Amino acid sequence: MKKVIIIGGGISGLCSAYYLAKEGHAVTVLDQSDISTGASFINAGYLTPSHFIPLAAPGIITQGIKWMFNSSSPFYIKPRLDLDFFKWVWLFKKSTTKLNVEKSIPVLKELNLKSQHLFEEMLASLDFNFYYEKKGVLMAFSNTKSEAEEHEIAHRALKEGLDVTMLNKEELQKIQPVLSDNVIGAAHYKCDSHMTPNHFMVTLKNWLKNNGVTFKVNQEVKDFTAKNNQIVSVTTQTDTFEADDFVLVQWQLDITFSFKIKFKSAYSRR
Ligand SMILES: Cc1cc2nc3c(=O)[nH]c(=O)nc-3n(C[C@H](O)[C@H](O)[C@H](O)COP(=O)(O)OP(=O)(O)OC[C@H]3O[C@@H](n4cnc5c(N)ncnc54)[C@H](O)[C@@H]3O)c2cc1C
């Protein structure tokens, strides 16, 4: 049994806590908030093997720059005058190549399918209950340019072994009669599913509390200590926490902090 600290109690942190607790480890979740709000509670709840195109794709930079300055966008990164920030943007831009997209597609698809499978596994365990339905996702389009794009992605999805059908307007109307008249068709990804994040997060958190996981809320991790190239403790504004292993699962940390962690070998195991 190991003592494990998870930094970040969003969906990634709580799911990591679930599997680590099931394996018998002593788990503590540290979070700067009280773990009751945020993206993991309010997102759309889609589990989408269909979303296998990486964000770092050609053409994303123009869209991405707009998103980066909008705090409610799916890709918000707080802009700042910081060398590491510009370095990160530069590296991101460098990776938006066709070759990288091709290399990433099978990996993302596999990750999405495995993640979806884990939700089904959690549901089947009957440890806690949550809403889950697999009736697919419709990617609708209202002009021929979008239709061609969706067609291309659907074609690639078929090549990746995903269950997708292209629907014309009449076929789409039968499945979803309330769409606007402008919609001319859709790609129906039957492989996709959805759940209700808020309910999931609350019931999972309760299960974790009832099964020995410790929560330390309103604790912002500000630094960590490494010995022999291994992280041995993390420091918050009030305390220092020691553990055998540390899991850093959230991605909204200050970029300088992330770089520092990388430099000091985060994710290292003893
Ligand atoms: C509008 C919207 C819709 C979305 N729809 C979907 C969807 O349909 N399907 C899908 O798969 N994804 C969707 N997403 C994305 C999804 O919500 C995120 O990928 C997911 O919530 C990320 O979870 P996380 O646990 O990695 O991070 P978070 O939920 O952000 O959790 C990170 C946690 O770390 C804590 N933290 C941060 N810094 C520190 C620190 N220094 N010390 C201690 N704690 C810290 C934060 O307080 C937070 O609780 C959507 C996102 C948005 C915004």
The ligand as a MOL file (V3000), in Angstrom:
LIG
                    3D

  0  0  0     0  0            999 V3000
M  V30 BEGIN CTAB
M  V30 COUNTS 53 58 0 0 0
M  V30 BEGIN ATOM
M  V30 1 C -18.0590 24.4180 -21.5830 0
M  V30 2 C -17.2690 23.1330 -21.5380 0
M  V30 3 C -17.8470 21.9780 -22.0800 0
M  V30 4 C -17.1140 20.7820 -22.0670 0
M  V30 5 N -17.6850 19.6360 -22.5610 0
M  V30 6 C -17.0080 18.4650 -22.5110 0
M  V30 7 C -17.6000 17.2370 -22.9650 0
M  V30 8 O -18.7460 17.2030 -23.4190 0
M  V30 9 N -16.8800 16.1010 -22.8670 0
M  V30 10 C -15.5980 16.0840 -22.3570 0
M  V30 11 O -14.9880 14.9990 -22.2930 0
M  V30 12 N -15.0130 17.2260 -21.9150 0
M  V30 13 C -15.6840 18.3860 -21.9750 0
M  V30 14 N -15.1080 19.5310 -21.5030 0
M  V30 15 C -13.7440 19.4530 -20.9610 0
M  V30 16 C -13.7810 18.8720 -19.5450 0
M  V30 17 O -14.6830 19.5800 -18.7400 0
M  V30 18 C -12.3650 18.9560 -18.9660 0
M  V30 19 O -11.4620 18.2980 -19.8270 0
M  V30 20 C -12.2930 18.2930 -17.6130 0
M  V30 21 O -13.2530 18.8380 -16.7200 0
M  V30 22 C -10.8950 18.4650 -17.0530 0
M  V30 23 O -10.8800 17.8140 -15.8270 0
M  V30 24 P -9.6120 17.8940 -14.9180 0
M  V30 25 O -9.8840 17.0670 -13.7130 0
M  V30 26 O -8.4030 17.5310 -15.7200 0
M  V30 27 O -9.4610 19.4490 -14.5890 0
M  V30 28 P -10.4270 20.4010 -13.7330 0
M  V30 29 O -11.8410 19.9680 -13.7200 0
M  V30 30 O -10.1010 21.7720 -14.1970 0
M  V30 31 O -9.9100 20.1980 -12.2720 0
M  V30 32 C -8.6750 20.7150 -11.8720 0
M  V30 33 C -8.7220 20.9160 -10.3780 0
M  V30 34 O -7.4220 21.2840 -9.9290 0
M  V30 35 C -7.5410 22.3060 -8.9660 0
M  V30 36 N -6.2800 23.0610 -8.9430 0
M  V30 37 C -5.7740 23.8560 -9.9290 0
M  V30 38 N -4.5820 24.3550 -9.5490 0
M  V30 39 C -4.3300 23.8720 -8.3060 0
M  V30 40 C -3.2620 24.0420 -7.3780 0
M  V30 41 N -2.1900 24.7800 -7.6470 0
M  V30 42 N -3.3710 23.4030 -6.1660 0
M  V30 43 C -4.4470 22.6230 -5.8700 0
M  V30 44 N -5.4770 22.4320 -6.7100 0
M  V30 45 C -5.4130 23.0560 -7.9210 0
M  V30 46 C -8.7420 23.1180 -9.4150 0
M  V30 47 O -9.3260 23.8240 -8.3210 0
M  V30 48 C -9.6710 22.0270 -9.9740 0
M  V30 49 O -10.5990 21.5520 -9.0110 0
M  V30 50 C -15.8030 20.7570 -21.5070 0
M  V30 51 C -15.2530 21.9130 -20.9520 0
M  V30 52 C -15.9740 23.0950 -20.9710 0
M  V30 53 C -15.3670 24.3190 -20.3560 0
M  V30 END ATOM
M  V30 BEGIN BOND
M  V30 1 1 1 2
M  V30 2 1 2 3
M  V30 3 2 2 52
M  V30 4 2 3 4
M  V30 5 1 4 5
M  V30 6 1 4 50
M  V30 7 2 5 6
M  V30 8 1 6 7
M  V30 9 1 6 13
M  V30 10 2 7 8
M  V30 11 1 7 9
M  V30 12 1 9 10
M  V30 13 2 10 11
M  V30 14 1 10 12
M  V30 15 2 12 13
M  V30 16 1 13 14
M  V30 17 1 14 15
M  V30 18 1 14 50
M  V30 19 1 15 16
M  V30 20 1 16 17
M  V30 21 1 16 18
M  V30 22 1 18 19
M  V30 23 1 18 20
M  V30 24 1 20 21
M  V30 25 1 20 22
M  V30 26 1 22 23
M  V30 27 1 23 24
M  V30 28 2 24 25
M  V30 29 1 24 26
M  V30 30 1 24 27
M  V30 31 1 27 28
M  V30 32 2 28 29
M  V30 33 1 28 30
M  V30 34 1 28 31
M  V30 35 1 31 32
M  V30 36 1 32 33
M  V30 37 1 33 34
M  V30 38 1 33 48
M  V30 39 1 34 35
M  V30 40 1 35 36
M  V30 41 1 35 46
M  V30 42 1 36 37
M  V30 43 1 36 45
M  V30 44 2 37 38
M  V30 45 1 38 39
M  V30 46 1 39 40
M  V30 47 2 39 45
M  V30 48 1 40 41
M  V30 49 2 40 42
M  V30 50 1 42 43
M  V30 51 2 43 44
M  V30 52 1 44 45
M  V30 53 1 46 47
M  V30 54 1 46 48
M  V30 55 1 48 49
M  V30 56 2 50 51
M  V30 57 1 51 52
M  V30 58 1 52 53
M  V30 END BOND
M  V30 END CTAB
M  END
